[in-house]
Amino acid sequence: MAQSYKYAFLTMVKNKSLMFWTLAFPIILGTFFHIAFGSIIANTESFSQIPAAVVISEDEGAEAQYFLEMIQAVSQGDKALLLPRYIDLDEAQELLAEGEIEGIFYAQGGEINLIVSSPGLNQSVLKAISDSFVRISATVQNIAEMHPEQIAKTIETLSGETNKYEANKEIYLGKGETDTMINYFYALLAMTCLYGSLFGYVKAMDIQANKSPLAARRCVSPSKKSAMILSDFAAAASIQFIVNLFVVAYLGFVLGVNFGEQWALVALTSLVGSIMGVSLGMFVGSFMKGDESSASGILSAIILFLCFLSGLMYGNMKDVIEQNVPIINRINPAALLSDAYYCLVVYDTYSRYIICMVSMLIISAIFCAASAFVLRRKKYASI
């Protein structure tokens, strides 16, 4: 069995076509992802100070004075939220039309108002600041009317909280970042694991006497068919696991993709993904009829379709499926794999990660059992 494993391993390593699709192609695609998404993140998701005009003076009343203090509080420090420009209304409107600023704060009738040119993230932040001040002002007025003796203490408390406020602060809900673009890389790694099905498919062909002369010679050898199936599967899974480690190392250490700090679990996920990918290929190879080229084309189409459902081509596809047909995400190997990598980075607990891993092991066991059952029972009238 050791000799069979060795020869199967060397045969697949020397197959340039398989090595390209399982190793070189994911690395190339990951590089393109990094080039494309790096510029998108820099242009759309990186946060900086929001330029805004403030057309308010302290002479316009106490409320205007309090608002100016709030603007000053959120415009100081290394993590300042606003970049205010204290100018008149005509100049502010001109700058807003030219896109130099994102909004204009101004006072009218004793109230604070906001002007923006178009909806967007920065404009929403400015509106949140304006709405927050309106709520605070209303609270102070209510307390002044109902409990005037508490007004000084209330203003002092609110002023203290405003001064301590860090508006531009990163807060992680879990233990890692939740970059929306990172899901593409996890889906890419899921595709890499599933490309191990190409190895599994080839080995399934190599054990069916009616598929190739090599398979015919192997079937008449004295080796047990179960031993050949096991050694071929182990060799294919080993190669795919090594390939996955190379891809993970490239994505993580060269491109800077975040995989968290638990590299042992990342490797374990890659191992389970490799087993699942190879078992899928052997399952398809044991049932598929027809010539090898058409069958491999169908297998590649299946892989790409599963990866499409996991968000490789359209990042929100998995969310769309979760809202409409969630059962697909529970049985889709690519979705389970990308979820497993995501869980290691984002969540503090391992409950969801364990569910993904157990689901993948169950799917792999079903594929392996069905493949072994079919391949062992195949008989030939003549070879």
N, C-alpha and C positions, 0 to 999 in steps of 0.2 A: 504493500500500500504506500510505503514511503517513496518507492521508486515511481509509482504512478503519480503521486503528488508532485514530485520533482519534475517529471517530464511535462505534466500538465501546466505547471507554473512557468517553466521555461518556454513552452510553446506559446502561451498567451503573452508573455513579455515580449517575445519577438514579433508579435503580430502588430505591425506599425499602424494599421487602420484602427484597431481597437485602442491602442495606446493614445492615438491622437484624440479620439472622441471622448475618452475617459479622463485624460490628463491635460493635454495641450488645449483642447477646445474650452473647457471651463476656465482655465487660466487666461486665455485670450478674451473670453467673454467678460470675465471679472475685471480685467484691465479696462475694457471699454466701458463697463458700468462705472468704474471709478472715475474715469475721465469725464463721462457725461454727468453723473450725479454729483461729482465734486463741484462742478460749476453751478449746478442747480441749487445745491445746498448753500453755496457761498452767496448766491444772488437772492435766494428766497427765504432761507431758514436761519441764516446767521442774524443775530439781533444786535442792533446798535442804537445809539441815542436817537430819539425821534425829534426832528426839528419842528418847532411850532412857534407861532407868533403869539405874543401876549399883548393885547391892546387894552390894558387896564392900568389905572393909576390908583394910588392910595387915597386920592381925593374923592373917589367915587363911593366911599362909604366903608363901613366896618366889614361888610361881607367881601368886598373887593380886596381889602387889606388881608383878611384871613386866607383868601384864595391865593394871593401873591405869596404868602408864607408857605402854603402847601406846594406851590410850583417851585419855590426855592428849595424845599425839602427833597423833592423828587428829582432835582437837577444837580445834586451835589454827590461827591464821592466817585469811586472807581466804577460803581455799578449804577450810575445815574441813568434814569429813564428818559428824561427830556433834555433837549438842547433848546432852551427858550431864546427868543429874540424879542426884545421890548421895543416895538416900533409903532408907528401910527397905522390906522386902518387902511389907508390908501396904499401904502407901501406893502402892507401885509397881503392885501388882495392881489397885488401885482406879483408878489413872490409865490403865492398859492397857485396862481394861473400858470406860472413858469415851472411849477413843480419843485421849487426850492424848499418849501415847507409842506408839512402834511396837514396842518390845520391852524385855525385862528381862534384863540380864546378872547372874548370881549365881554364887557359889561353893558347891560341895557336895562333901564328901569330897576336898578338894584339887583338884577339877576345875572348870573354867569351863563354865557351862551358859547356855542362852539360852531364853527363853520369848517366843513371839509369839502374837497372837490370830488371825491369818489370813495366808494367803500373799499376797505382793505384791512390788513392786520394792524398797521400803525394807527389808522383812523379809529379802529375799534378800541385800541388802548387809550387814545385821547378821549373818546366818549366815556370810557370807564372811569377816567380821572374826573371828568366833569360830573358824571352821575354820582360818583362817590362824594364829591364835595356838596352836591345838592342834598344828598341824604344826611350828611353830617350837619349841614346848616339847618335843615328841618328839625333834626333832633335837638340842636341847641335852642332853637326857637320854642319848641314844645316845652323843654325844661325851664326856659326862662318864664314862660307863662304859668306853668303849673307849680314849679319849685324854684322860684327866683333865688333862694338862698344857696342853691347848689350850682348856680351858673358859673361862678368863678372856678370851682373845682372841676366842673365838666370841661370847660375850655382848656384848663391846664392839662387835664388827662388826654384830651384829644390832640392837643399840640404836641405833647410828649410822644404819643403814638405816631404822629405824622413825622416827627423828626427822626424817629428810629426806623421808619419804614424803608426797607430796601426794595425798591420797585423792580429793578432788573436783577432778579435772583433765580438761579436754577434750582428747581425742586424736583427730585426724582421720586416717582410714586413707588418704585421698586428699588432694586439695588444697582440698576444700570440705566443707560440712556434709552430713550424711546424714539430715536431717529426714524422717521417714516421711510427713508430710503434704504435703511439697513435690511429691511425685509427682502429686498431684491437679492441681496447677497446670500441670505439664508435660503431663499428659493433656488438660487444658483447652486448652492452646496447640496440641496436636496436633489437637484437634477444630476449632479455629479454622482451621488450615491446610486440613483436609479439607473444611470448609464452602466452600472455594474451588471445590469440585466443583459447587456451585450456579451459579457463573458459567460454568463449563465446560459444564454441561448446557444452560443458556440459549443459549449460542453454538452448541452443536451443533444445537439446535432451529432457530436462525436461518439455518441453511445447508441445511436439508432442505425442499424446495419443498412437500411434502405436509403440513407441520406448521403453517405459518402463511402469511398473505398476504405478510408481510415477507420470509420465506424464499423465496417464489416470485419476488418481484421481484428479489431478490439473485441467484437462480439464472439469470435471463434477462439479467443485466447482462453487459457484456463482460469484466469482471474474471475472472481465472483463479480457479478454485475453490481451488487450492492456496494462492494468495496470501490469499484470504479466510480460509481455515482458520488460516493462520499469523498473520495480523494479529489475528484474534479471540482466538486462544490467547495471544498476547503481551499484548493488552490485559487479558484476564482475569487472567493471572498477575501483571501489574503492579499491578492494583488489589488483588488478594489479598495481595501482598507488602507494600504500603503499609498495608493493614489489619492484617496481622500485626505490623508494626513498632509501630503504635499500641497494640496489645494488649500486646506485650512491654514497651513503655515504661510503660504503665499498671501492669502487674503488678510490674515491677521497681522503678520509681521512686516510685509512689504506694502500692502495697500492700507493697512491700519483699520481694518474692519473689527469692530468690537465683538469679541466672543466671551467677555467676562474674564474671570480669573480662575475658573474651575476647569483647567485644561484636561484633567483626567476624565471628567464627565463629557467634555466635548469630544474626546477621543472615543469614549464609550458610545456616544450617539453616532459617531461616524462608523463604528464597528457594526452596530445594529443596523444602520442604514445600508451598509455594504452587504450584509447578510440578506436584508430584504430585497435589495436590488438584484442580487444574483439569483435568489429564489424566484423572483418574478420572471427573470429571463429563462430559467429552467422550466418553469411552469408553462410559459408561452411556447417554448421550444418542444416540450413533450406533447402538446396538444395541436400545435400548428401543423397544417398540411400544406403542401406546395413546395416550390423551389425556395432555396435559402435566401436569395436576394429579396423576393417579395415579402417573405416572412419577416426578415430583419427590418424592412421598411415599415411594416405594420407595427412592429415592436417599437421602433423609434417614434412613430406617430402616437402610440399609446403613452410613451414617456413624456413627450412634449405636451400632450393634452392634459395629463396629470399635473405637469409643472405649470401649465397655464391656469389651471384651477387653483393652484397654490399661490399665484400672484407673481410668477416670473415675468410675464409679459405685461400684465396690468396689476399694479400693486394693490388695488382695492378689491380684486376679484374674490379673495378669500372672505372678506367682510360681506360682500354681496351674497355669496353662497351661505354664509352663516345666518344672514337675515332671512333667507328664503328657503334653502334646503340644507340645514345644518348637518344632516346625516352624512353628506358627501365629505365634509371636512373631517368626519370621524373615521372614514374608511379610505380616504385618499392618502396613499403612502407619502407623496410629496408634501402635502399639507401637514401631515404628522411630523415629518422630519423638520420642516422649517419652523413649526411650532416648538419643537423640542429645543432647537438652538436658541430660539427667541426666549423661551422660558428661563434658560440658564443665564441670560443677560438681564432680564427685566424683573422677574418675580423673586420675592424673598423666600417663598416656600417651594417645595418640590412636588406638590400634589398634581399639578397639571403636567409637569414634566414626566412624572411616573406614569400617568395615564397615557401620554403619548408613547412612551417606551414600551409599555405593556401591549398597547394596541399594535405597535410595529412587530413585536415578537409574535403575537398571535397571527397576524397576517403572514409573516414569514413562515411560521409553522404550518399554516394551511397550504401555502404554495409548495413547501418542501414535501409535505405528506402526499399531496396530489401528484406532484412530479415523480416522486419515488414509486408510487403505486402504478402509474402509467408506464414508466420506463422499465420497471422490473417485469411487468406482465407481457411486454411485447414479445411476440414469437414470430419467427420467419420460416417460411416453407423451405427456402434455400438461400444460401449466402455465397 
